Amino acid sequence: MTVNLEVADGVGTLRLDRPPMNALDVATQDRLRELAEEATRREDVRAVVIYGGEKVFAAGADIKEMQEMDHTAMVLRARALQDSFTAVARIPKPVVAAVTGYALGGGCELALCADYRIAGENARLGQPEILLGLIPGAGGTQRLARLIGPSKAKDLIFTGRQVKADEALALGLVDRVVPAAEVYEAAHAWAAKLAQGPAIALRAAKESVDTGLETDIDTGLAVERNWFAGLFATEDRATGMRSFVEEGPGKAKFR
C-alpha cells in the first residue's frame, strides 16, 4: 500500500510509503482519502500524524502520470483529487503534519490540511506548479492564502520557489522547526497529548475555527455558540469543571 494507517496510544499515523519521493499518484490520492475517512470513524484514533518518513514528506504529484492526462481526463479527476485532501482536512480530530525533506506541490498542499505543522531543519516547502504551466489543484490556492495571507501566498504560487524551514516558520507556513531526526517524535508527542483531551470539545473547537474561516463572522459565531452550549451535555464537561473546582486547572482525566 502507498499509504498506511498505524494506530497506537490513541494516535493514528497516516504514513506515506511510495519510495523514493512519495509522489502522489492517483492510487495514493484515493488511498489517502480512504484512510482519512477510516481515521475519522475509528474511536481508537483520537489524533492523527501525517508523515512521509525520515527523508521526504511528499515531493508532489506524479508528473509522469499527469503528463498522460488530457483536459477531459483532468476534468473527471480534479474533483477526486481535491476530495482526497479535503478528507484529511476534515478529520474531526487534531491533525499534525511531520514534515521532513521535500513538501512540494501536492506535498505542501497535504501539509496545509493539518491543524499544525512541525518541520525538520532539512524541510523544503513550496508550490512549484506554475513552473509546469499550472496552478495548485489540491487546495493550495485556498488553504495557503488562508494560512499565511494572500500576498505571501501569491509570492510562493506566482514564483514557484521553494522555502527552507526557517523562512517557512517566519511566513507561518510551519509552526515549529526541530532537528530532522526529531520530527516524528515531536509530532507524535503533540498528537499524543491531545489524544488524552476531551474528544468532543476538540472536535467542536476545530469545526468552529474552520467554519469561521470559511464564512462570515455571524455564521461563525452561531456555530461557536451552538457547540459551546451543546458541550454542557457531555460527560467531559462535567469532569473538567468538577476537576477544576476540586483539584485546580489542568488535572482532569477525560474518557
Secondary structure as UniProt FT lines:
FT   STRAND          3..8
FT   TURN            9..10
FT   STRAND          11..16
FT   TURN            19..22
FT   HELIX           26..41
FT   TURN            43..44
FT   STRAND          47..51
FT   HELIX           63..67
FT   HELIX           71..89
FT   STRAND          95..99
FT   STRAND          102..104
FT   HELIX           106..112
FT   STRAND          116..120
FT   TURN            121..122
FT   STRAND          124..126
FT   HELIX           128..132
FT   HELIX           140..148
FT   HELIX           150..159
FT   STRAND          162..164
FT   HELIX           165..171
FT   STRAND          176..178
FT   HELIX           180..182
FT   HELIX           183..195
FT   HELIX           199..214
FT   HELIX           217..230
FT   HELIX           231..233
FT   HELIX           235..247
FT   TURN            249..250
//
